[in-house]
Amino acid sequence: MAQTTRFNFISLAGLILVIGGIIGISMGGYLYLKADAGLDSLEAVYGTQGRYMTYDDEGNFTDRGTAEAGARILSLLEDDYQFALNYANLDPEDTLVNTPDELMVQFAIITYHTLHGTQTVVLDEAVEYQGVTYEAGAHEVAVDGKYYSDFDRRHPLEGPARTMAWSPLALSLNAQLIGGVNSDLQAGMAHFLAWSVFAGFGFMFVVAGAFAIVGGIQLNRRQEVEEEAIERMAAAIPTTPLVAPSGAAE
């Protein structure tokens, strides 16, 4: 009886695996549909915005008409920011910006031109700062590769130049691009997890559970066959009491 109960537990464990697998597959299907809808929505946003990459006749990415400028922007992205750029997504035949790599290139374009731009600061009157006098009038201030926090905000020229270079427009555009990159990557990851983890492991659980159920049933059946054989053997044993031979010593 203990053996039979144990075998029933094997089938029960298999049934639990099957149920868990079905739940996993269902969750994977739901996640896949939601991720797919998210990617479709992102694609619609990209198409509506209508931002396109530019390439030369040889397929090199260009900025403001030159491949050299494009190479400097890609260098900023790959060397300074250590972004693993997938060049397969920089396709001259499909110039619509609709991949994380192309979004990051747009981020690098804005950042590069901000870092290497020049801002005109106009002083209404002469200002002295740290022993240096800055005369009234227009002053051309090179950003010179400085990020927002690199400027001296109290400096009569650097302070205004910082706000002009790293304007709310530049910062918000970059923030929007980074948000798009994250949304795209997260939707893609959800897409992958849906079929590889949830659906994949769910299918494995269903198969493993089915084998466990069948194995438990077979073990039960084998036990029943063995018990029936034992019963038949027991039934074949003579039940007539043995008679003592005549003349045997008392």
Phi and psi restraints in degrees (value plus and minus 20) as a CYANA .aco file:
   2 ALA   PHI     -83.2   -43.2
   2 ALA   PSI     -58.2   -18.2
   3 GLN   PHI     -83.1   -43.1
   3 GLN   PSI     -64.5   -24.5
   4 THR   PHI     -83.4   -43.4
   4 THR   PSI     -61.3   -21.3
   5 THR   PHI     -82.7   -42.7
   5 THR   PSI     -60.8   -20.8
   6 ARG   PHI     -82.9   -42.9
   6 ARG   PSI     -62.5   -22.5
   7 PHE   PHI     -84.3   -44.3
   7 PHE   PSI     -56.0   -16.0
   8 ASN   PHI     -84.0   -44.0
   8 ASN   PSI     -55.5   -15.5
   9 PHE   PHI     -84.8   -44.8
   9 PHE   PSI     -54.1   -14.1
  10 ILE   PHI     -82.8   -42.8
  10 ILE   PSI     -66.1   -26.1
  11 SER   PHI     -84.3   -44.3
  11 SER   PSI     -58.4   -18.4
  12 LEU   PHI     -84.2   -44.2
  12 LEU   PSI     -61.4   -21.4
  13 ALA   PHI     -82.6   -42.6
  13 ALA   PSI     -59.0   -19.0
  14 GLY   PHI     -83.4   -43.4
  14 GLY   PSI     -59.9   -19.9
  15 LEU   PHI     -83.4   -43.4
  15 LEU   PSI     -60.1   -20.1
  16 ILE   PHI     -83.4   -43.4
  16 ILE   PSI     -60.9   -20.9
  17 LEU   PHI     -81.4   -41.4
  17 LEU   PSI     -62.6   -22.6
  18 VAL   PHI     -82.5   -42.5
  18 VAL   PSI     -65.3   -25.3
  19 ILE   PHI     -82.7   -42.7
  19 ILE   PSI     -64.3   -24.3
  20 GLY   PHI     -81.8   -41.8
  20 GLY   PSI     -58.9   -18.9
  21 GLY   PHI     -84.8   -44.8
  21 GLY   PSI     -61.0   -21.0
  22 ILE   PHI     -83.4   -43.4
  22 ILE   PSI     -60.7   -20.7
  23 ILE   PHI     -82.7   -42.7
  23 ILE   PSI     -62.9   -22.9
  24 GLY   PHI     -81.8   -41.8
  24 GLY   PSI     -63.3   -23.3
  25 ILE   PHI     -83.7   -43.7
  25 ILE   PSI     -60.2   -20.2
  26 SER   PHI     -84.0   -44.0
  26 SER   PSI     -63.5   -23.5
  27 MET   PHI     -83.5   -43.5
  27 MET   PSI     -60.4   -20.4
  28 GLY   PHI     -82.4   -42.4
  28 GLY   PSI     -61.5   -21.5
  29 GLY   PHI     -83.9   -43.9
  29 GLY   PSI     -62.3   -22.3
  30 TYR   PHI     -84.1   -44.1
  30 TYR   PSI     -66.2   -26.2
  31 LEU   PHI     -83.2   -43.2
  31 LEU   PSI     -58.4   -18.4
  32 TYR   PHI     -81.9   -41.9
  32 TYR   PSI     -65.3   -25.3
  33 LEU   PHI     -84.1   -44.1
  33 LEU   PSI     -61.6   -21.6
  34 LYS   PHI     -86.1   -46.1
  34 LYS   PSI     -62.7   -22.7
  35 ALA   PHI     -85.5   -45.5
  35 ALA   PSI     -59.4   -19.4
  36 ASP   PHI     -83.7   -43.7
  36 ASP   PSI     -60.5   -20.5
  37 ALA   PHI     -84.8   -44.8
  37 ALA   PSI     -58.3   -18.3
  38 GLY   PHI     -84.1   -44.1
  38 GLY   PSI     -62.3   -22.3
  39 LEU   PHI     -85.7   -45.7
  39 LEU   PSI     -58.9   -18.9
  40 ASP   PHI     -83.0   -43.0
  40 ASP   PSI     -59.2   -19.2
  41 SER   PHI     -85.6   -45.6
  41 SER   PSI     -63.2   -23.2
  42 LEU   PHI     -81.2   -41.2
  42 LEU   PSI     -61.1   -21.1
  43 GLU   PHI     -82.4   -42.4
  43 GLU   PSI     -58.3   -18.3
  44 ALA   PHI     -86.2   -46.2
  44 ALA   PSI     -58.8   -18.8
  45 VAL   PHI     -83.8   -43.8
  45 VAL   PSI     -65.0   -25.0
  46 TYR   PHI     -80.4   -40.4
  46 TYR   PSI     -63.1   -23.1
  47 GLY   PHI     -85.2   -45.2
  47 GLY   PSI     -57.0   -17.0
  48 THR   PHI     -88.6   -48.6
  48 THR   PSI     -60.7   -20.7
  49 GLN   PHI     -87.7   -47.7
  49 GLN   PSI     -53.9   -13.9
  50 GLY   PHI      43.6    83.6
  50 GLY   PSI      21.7    61.7
  51 ARG   PHI    -113.1   -73.1
  51 ARG   PSI     112.0   152.0
  52 TYR   PHI    -145.6  -105.6
  52 TYR   PSI     127.9   167.9
  53 MET   PHI    -101.7   -61.7
  53 MET   PSI     137.5   177.5
  54 THR   PHI    -140.4  -100.4
  54 THR   PSI     119.8   159.8
  55 TYR   PHI    -156.3  -116.3
  55 TYR   PSI     136.3   176.3
  56 ASP   PHI    -110.1   -70.1
  56 ASP   PSI    -195.1  -155.1
  57 ASP   PHI     -85.7   -45.7
  57 ASP   PSI     -41.5    -1.5
  58 GLU   PHI    -112.7   -72.7
  58 GLU   PSI     -16.7    23.3
  59 GLY   PHI      66.1   106.1
  59 GLY   PSI      -8.7    31.3
  60 ASN   PHI    -105.5   -65.5
  60 ASN   PSI     119.2   159.2
  61 PHE   PHI     -84.7   -44.7
  61 PHE   PSI     115.4   155.4
  62 THR   PHI    -144.1  -104.1
  62 THR   PSI     134.8   174.8
  63 ASP   PHI    -152.4  -112.4
  63 ASP   PSI     105.1   145.1
  64 ARG   PHI      34.0    74.0
  64 ARG   PSI      16.9    56.9
  65 GLY   PHI      72.4   112.4
  65 GLY   PSI     -24.5    15.5
  66 THR   PHI    -147.6  -107.6
  66 THR   PSI     122.2   162.2
  67 ALA   PHI     -92.3   -52.3
  67 ALA   PSI     -47.3    -7.3
  68 GLU   PHI     -83.7   -43.7
  68 GLU   PSI     -64.4   -24.4
  69 ALA   PHI     -84.7   -44.7
  69 ALA   PSI     -58.6   -18.6
  70 GLY   PHI     -82.7   -42.7
  70 GLY   PSI     -59.2   -19.2
  71 ALA   PHI     -84.6   -44.6
  71 ALA   PSI     -57.0   -17.0
  72 ARG   PHI     -86.0   -46.0
  72 ARG   PSI     -57.6   -17.6
  73 ILE   PHI     -87.7   -47.7
  73 ILE   PSI     -62.7   -22.7
  74 LEU   PHI     -85.4   -45.4
  74 LEU   PSI     -53.9   -13.9
  75 SER   PHI     -84.2   -44.2
  75 SER   PSI     -61.5   -21.5
  76 LEU   PHI     -79.3   -39.3
  76 LEU   PSI     -61.9   -21.9
  77 LEU   PHI     -90.2   -50.2
  77 LEU   PSI     -63.7   -23.7
  78 GLU   PHI    -106.3   -66.3
  78 GLU   PSI     -61.4   -21.4
  79 ASP   PHI    -105.2   -65.2
  79 ASP   PSI     -69.1   -29.1
  80 ASP   PHI     -97.0   -57.0
  80 ASP   PSI     -61.9   -21.9
  81 TYR   PHI    -116.9   -76.9
  81 TYR   PSI     -24.6    15.4
  82 GLN   PHI      34.9    74.9
  82 GLN   PSI      17.8    57.8
  83 PHE   PHI    -107.7   -67.7
  83 PHE   PSI     107.1   147.1
  84 ALA   PHI     -98.9   -58.9
  84 ALA   PSI      69.3   109.3
  85 LEU   PHI     -95.7   -55.7
  85 LEU   PSI     108.2   148.2
  86 ASN   PHI    -113.0   -73.0
  86 ASN   PSI      82.9   122.9
  87 TYR   PHI     -87.4   -47.4
  87 TYR   PSI     -36.5     3.5
  88 ALA   PHI     -83.6   -43.6
  88 ALA   PSI     -45.1    -5.1
  89 ASN   PHI    -105.1   -65.1
  89 ASN   PSI     -26.6    13.4
  90 LEU   PHI    -116.4   -76.4
  90 LEU   PSI      61.5   101.5
  91 ASP   PHI    -125.7   -85.7
  91 ASP   PSI      94.9   134.9
  92 PRO   PHI     -80.7   -40.7
  92 PRO   PSI     -40.4    -0.4
  93 GLU   PHI    -105.3   -65.3
  93 GLU   PSI     -33.0     7.0
  94 ASP   PHI    -156.2  -116.2
  94 ASP   PSI      67.1   107.1
  95 THR   PHI    -108.3   -68.3
  95 THR   PSI     -26.8    13.2
  96 LEU   PHI     -83.8   -43.8
  96 LEU   PSI     112.2   152.2
  97 VAL   PHI     -95.8   -55.8
  97 VAL   PSI      84.0   124.0
  98 ASN   PHI    -169.4  -129.4
  98 ASN   PSI       1.8    41.8
  99 THR   PHI    -150.8  -110.8
  99 THR   PSI     138.2   178.2
 100 PRO   PHI     -76.7   -36.7
 100 PRO   PSI     -55.8   -15.8
 101 ASP   PHI     -86.0   -46.0
 101 ASP   PSI     -63.1   -23.1
 102 GLU   PHI     -88.7   -48.7
 102 GLU   PSI     -54.8   -14.8
 103 LEU   PHI     -83.9   -43.9
 103 LEU   PSI     -60.4   -20.4
 104 MET   PHI     -88.3   -48.3
 104 MET   PSI     -51.6   -11.6
 105 VAL   PHI     -84.0   -44.0
 105 VAL   PSI     -61.7   -21.7
 106 GLN   PHI     -82.5   -42.5
 106 GLN   PSI     -59.3   -19.3
 107 PHE   PHI     -79.3   -39.3
 107 PHE   PSI     -64.5   -24.5
 108 ALA   PHI     -87.6   -47.6
 108 ALA   PSI     -54.0   -14.0
 109 ILE   PHI     -81.2   -41.2
 109 ILE   PSI     -70.3   -30.3
 110 ILE   PHI     -81.6   -41.6
 110 ILE   PSI     -65.5   -25.5
 111 THR   PHI     -85.2   -45.2
 111 THR   PSI     -62.6   -22.6
 112 TYR   PHI     -80.9   -40.9
 112 TYR   PSI     -67.6   -27.6
 113 HIS   PHI     -91.0   -51.0
 113 HIS   PSI     -47.8    -7.8
 114 THR   PHI     -88.8   -48.8
 114 THR   PSI     -63.2   -23.2
 115 LEU   PHI     -87.5   -47.5
 115 LEU   PSI     -50.0   -10.0
 116 HIS   PHI    -131.0   -91.0
 116 HIS   PSI      -0.6    39.4
 117 GLY   PHI    -109.7   -69.7
 117 GLY   PSI     157.7   197.7
 118 THR   PHI    -150.5  -110.5
 118 THR   PSI     115.1   155.1
 119 GLN   PHI    -135.3   -95.3
 119 GLN   PSI     121.9   161.9
 120 THR   PHI    -119.0   -79.0
 120 THR   PSI      96.4   136.4
 121 VAL   PHI    -129.3   -89.3
 121 VAL   PSI     107.4   147.4
 122 VAL   PHI    -128.1   -88.1
 122 VAL   PSI     103.1   143.1
 123 LEU   PHI    -120.2   -80.2
 123 LEU   PSI     108.7   148.7
 124 ASP   PHI     -92.7   -52.7
 124 ASP   PSI     -45.5    -5.5
 125 GLU   PHI    -171.1  -131.1
 125 GLU   PSI     143.2   183.2
 126 ALA   PHI     -83.8   -43.8
 126 ALA   PSI     120.8   160.8
 127 VAL   PHI    -150.4  -110.4
 127 VAL   PSI     114.0   154.0
 128 GLU   PHI    -124.7   -84.7
 128 GLU   PSI     112.9   152.9
 129 TYR   PHI    -163.4  -123.4
 129 TYR   PSI     100.5   140.5
 130 GLN   PHI      31.6    71.6
 130 GLN   PSI      25.3    65.3
 131 GLY   PHI      62.8   102.8
 131 GLY   PSI     -18.5    21.5
 132 VAL   PHI    -135.2   -95.2
 132 VAL   PSI     112.6   152.6
 133 THR   PHI    -119.6   -79.6
 133 THR   PSI     108.6   148.6
 134 TYR   PHI    -129.4   -89.4
 134 TYR   PSI      96.2   136.2
 135 GLU   PHI     -90.2   -50.2
 135 GLU   PSI     137.0   177.0
 136 ALA   PHI     -85.2   -45.2
 136 ALA   PSI     129.1   169.1
 137 GLY   PHI     103.9   143.9
 137 GLY   PSI    -189.6  -149.6
 138 ALA   PHI    -107.5   -67.5
 138 ALA   PSI     117.3   157.3
 139 HIS   PHI    -149.6  -109.6
 139 HIS   PSI     110.1   150.1
 140 GLU   PHI    -108.0   -68.0
 140 GLU   PSI      98.1   138.1
 141 VAL   PHI    -133.4   -93.4
 141 VAL   PSI      96.0   136.0
 142 ALA   PHI     -98.3   -58.3
 142 ALA   PSI     113.7   153.7
 143 VAL   PHI     -85.8   -45.8
 143 VAL   PSI     -56.5   -16.5
 144 ASP   PHI      36.4    76.4
 144 ASP   PSI      23.6    63.6
 145 GLY   PHI      53.9    93.9
 145 GLY   PSI      -4.9    35.1
 146 LYS   PHI    -109.8   -69.8
 146 LYS   PSI     115.6   155.6
 147 TYR   PHI    -106.4   -66.4
 147 TYR   PSI     153.2   193.2
 148 TYR   PHI     -73.1   -33.1
 148 TYR   PSI     -64.9   -24.9
 149 SER   PHI     -97.8   -57.8
 149 SER   PSI     -28.0    12.0
 150 ASP   PHI    -102.3   -62.3
 150 ASP   PSI     -35.7     4.3
 151 PHE   PHI    -100.7   -60.7
 151 PHE   PSI     132.0   172.0
 152 ASP   PHI    -109.4   -69.4
 152 ASP   PSI      85.2   125.2
 153 ARG   PHI     -87.1   -47.1
 153 ARG   PSI     -39.9     0.1
 154 ARG   PHI    -107.5   -67.5
 154 ARG   PSI     -30.3     9.7
 155 HIS   PHI     -88.8   -48.8
 155 HIS   PSI     116.0   156.0
 156 PRO   PHI     -83.3   -43.3
 156 PRO   PSI     -44.0    -4.0
 157 LEU   PHI    -123.7   -83.7
 157 LEU   PSI     -64.5   -24.5
 158 GLU   PHI     -87.1   -47.1
 158 GLU   PSI     -56.7   -16.7
 159 GLY   PHI     -78.5   -38.5
 159 GLY   PSI     -75.4   -35.4
 160 PRO   PHI     -84.9   -44.9
 160 PRO   PSI     -56.5   -16.5
 161 ALA   PHI     -83.9   -43.9
 161 ALA   PSI     -55.6   -15.6
 162 ARG   PHI     -80.2   -40.2
 162 ARG   PSI     -67.4   -27.4
 163 THR   PHI     -87.1   -47.1
 163 THR   PSI     -53.6   -13.6
 164 MET   PHI     -94.5   -54.5
 164 MET   PSI     -61.3   -21.3
 165 ALA   PHI     -91.3   -51.3
 165 ALA   PSI     -77.4   -37.4
 166 TRP   PHI    -111.5   -71.5
 166 TRP   PSI      48.3    88.3
 167 SER   PHI     -95.8   -55.8
 167 SER   PSI     143.9   183.9
 168 PRO   PHI     -75.5   -35.5
 168 PRO   PSI     -52.6   -12.6
 169 LEU   PHI     -84.7   -44.7
 169 LEU   PSI     -69.9   -29.9
 170 ALA   PHI     -82.3   -42.3
 170 ALA   PSI     -64.7   -24.7
 171 LEU   PHI     -86.1   -46.1
 171 LEU   PSI     -60.5   -20.5
 172 SER   PHI     -90.3   -50.3
 172 SER   PSI     -57.0   -17.0
 173 LEU   PHI     -82.9   -42.9
 173 LEU   PSI     -64.7   -24.7
 174 ASN   PHI     -84.9   -44.9
 174 ASN   PSI     -59.4   -19.4
 175 ALA   PHI     -83.4   -43.4
 175 ALA   PSI     -60.0   -20.0
 176 GLN   PHI     -85.2   -45.2
 176 GLN   PSI     -60.0   -20.0
 177 LEU   PHI     -85.8   -45.8
 177 LEU   PSI     -64.1   -24.1
 178 ILE   PHI     -83.2   -43.2
 178 ILE   PSI     -58.5   -18.5
 179 GLY   PHI     -81.5   -41.5
 179 GLY   PSI     -60.4   -20.4
 180 GLY   PHI     -84.5   -44.5
 180 GLY   PSI     -60.3   -20.3
 181 VAL   PHI     -81.0   -41.0
 181 VAL   PSI     -67.8   -27.8
 182 ASN   PHI     -82.8   -42.8
 182 ASN   PSI     -62.2   -22.2
 183 SER   PHI     -82.8   -42.8
 183 SER   PSI     -62.7   -22.7
 184 ASP   PHI     -85.3   -45.3
 184 ASP   PSI     -65.1   -25.1
 185 LEU   PHI     -86.3   -46.3
 185 LEU   PSI     -60.1   -20.1
 186 GLN   PHI     -86.9   -46.9
 186 GLN   PSI     -61.2   -21.2
 187 ALA   PHI     -85.0   -45.0
 187 ALA   PSI     -60.4   -20.4
 188 GLY   PHI     -84.6   -44.6
 188 GLY   PSI     -60.7   -20.7
 189 MET   PHI     -85.0   -45.0
 189 MET   PSI     -61.3   -21.3
 190 ALA   PHI     -82.5   -42.5
 190 ALA   PSI     -58.7   -18.7
 191 HIS   PHI     -78.4   -38.4
 191 HIS   PSI     -66.8   -26.8
 192 PHE   PHI     -86.7   -46.7
 192 PHE   PSI     -66.8   -26.8
 193 LEU   PHI     -83.1   -43.1
 193 LEU   PSI     -53.2   -13.2
 194 ALA   PHI     -79.0   -39.0
 194 ALA   PSI     -68.8   -28.8
 195 TRP   PHI    -114.0   -74.0
 195 TRP   PSI     -46.5    -6.5
 196 SER   PHI    -106.5   -66.5
 196 SER   PSI     -58.8   -18.8
 197 VAL   PHI    -117.5   -77.5
 197 VAL   PSI     -82.8   -42.8
 198 PHE   PHI     -85.2   -45.2
 198 PHE   PSI     -76.4   -36.4
 199 ALA   PHI     -89.1   -49.1
 199 ALA   PSI     -60.6   -20.6
 200 GLY   PHI     -83.5   -43.5
 200 GLY   PSI     -73.2   -33.2
 201 PHE   PHI     -87.6   -47.6
 201 PHE   PSI     -53.9   -13.9
 202 GLY   PHI     -80.1   -40.1
 202 GLY   PSI     -63.1   -23.1
 203 PHE   PHI     -83.8   -43.8
 203 PHE   PSI     -61.6   -21.6
 204 MET   PHI     -81.9   -41.9
 204 MET   PSI     -61.2   -21.2
 205 PHE   PHI     -84.1   -44.1
 205 PHE   PSI     -61.1   -21.1
 206 VAL   PHI     -81.8   -41.8
 206 VAL   PSI     -66.1   -26.1
 207 VAL   PHI     -84.6   -44.6
 207 VAL   PSI     -66.9   -26.9
 208 ALA   PHI     -81.9   -41.9
 208 ALA   PSI     -61.1   -21.1
 209 GLY   PHI     -83.8   -43.8
 209 GLY   PSI     -60.1   -20.1
 210 ALA   PHI     -83.1   -43.1
 210 ALA   PSI     -62.9   -22.9
 211 PHE   PHI     -83.2   -43.2
 211 PHE   PSI     -59.8   -19.8
 212 ALA   PHI     -84.3   -44.3
 212 ALA   PSI     -61.8   -21.8
 213 ILE   PHI     -82.3   -42.3
 213 ILE   PSI     -67.7   -27.7
 214 VAL   PHI     -83.0   -43.0
 214 VAL   PSI     -61.4   -21.4
 215 GLY   PHI     -82.6   -42.6
 215 GLY   PSI     -61.9   -21.9
 216 GLY   PHI     -82.9   -42.9
 216 GLY   PSI     -61.5   -21.5
 217 ILE   PHI     -84.1   -44.1
 217 ILE   PSI     -63.1   -23.1
 218 GLN   PHI     -84.6   -44.6
 218 GLN   PSI     -60.3   -20.3
 219 LEU   PHI     -85.1   -45.1
 219 LEU   PSI     -59.9   -19.9
 220 ASN   PHI     -80.0   -40.0
 220 ASN   PSI     -65.3   -25.3
 221 ARG   PHI     -83.5   -43.5
 221 ARG   PSI     -60.5   -20.5
 222 ARG   PHI     -83.1   -43.1
 222 ARG   PSI     -60.9   -20.9
 223 GLN   PHI     -82.9   -42.9
 223 GLN   PSI     -61.0   -21.0
 224 GLU   PHI     -83.8   -43.8
 224 GLU   PSI     -61.2   -21.2
 225 VAL   PHI     -82.7   -42.7
 225 VAL   PSI     -63.0   -23.0
 226 GLU   PHI     -83.5   -43.5
 226 GLU   PSI     -61.6   -21.6
 227 GLU   PHI     -84.6   -44.6
 227 GLU   PSI     -59.8   -19.8
 228 GLU   PHI     -84.0   -44.0
 228 GLU   PSI     -59.3   -19.3
 229 ALA   PHI     -84.4   -44.4
 229 ALA   PSI     -61.4   -21.4
 230 ILE   PHI     -83.5   -43.5
 230 ILE   PSI     -61.2   -21.2
 231 GLU   PHI     -83.5   -43.5
 231 GLU   PSI     -59.9   -19.9
 232 ARG   PHI     -85.7   -45.7
 232 ARG   PSI     -61.6   -21.6
 233 MET   PHI     -83.7   -43.7
 233 MET   PSI     -60.5   -20.5
 234 ALA   PHI     -85.7   -45.7
 234 ALA   PSI     -56.2   -16.2
 235 ALA   PHI     -88.8   -48.8
 235 ALA   PSI     -47.4    -7.4
 236 ALA   PHI     -99.3   -59.3
 236 ALA   PSI     -32.3     7.7
 237 ILE   PHI     -95.0   -55.0
 237 ILE   PSI     108.8   148.8
 238 PRO   PHI     -79.9   -39.9
 238 PRO   PSI     119.2   159.2
 239 THR   PHI    -125.9   -85.9
 239 THR   PSI     -22.9    17.1
 240 THR   PHI     -87.9   -47.9
 240 THR   PSI     110.4   150.4
 241 PRO   PHI     -86.3   -46.3
 241 PRO   PSI     124.8   164.8
 242 LEU   PHI     -90.8   -50.8
 242 LEU   PSI     117.2   157.2
 243 VAL   PHI    -119.9   -79.9
 243 VAL   PSI     111.4   151.4
 244 ALA   PHI     -89.2   -49.2
 244 ALA   PSI     118.6   158.6
 245 PRO   PHI     -80.2   -40.2
 245 PRO   PSI     124.3   164.3
 246 SER   PHI     -86.0   -46.0
 246 SER   PSI     126.1   166.1
 247 GLY   PHI      59.5    99.5
 247 GLY   PSI     -14.7    25.3
 248 ALA   PHI     -90.7   -50.7
 248 ALA   PSI     126.7   166.7
 249 ALA   PHI     -84.0   -44.0
 249 ALA   PSI     117.4   157.4
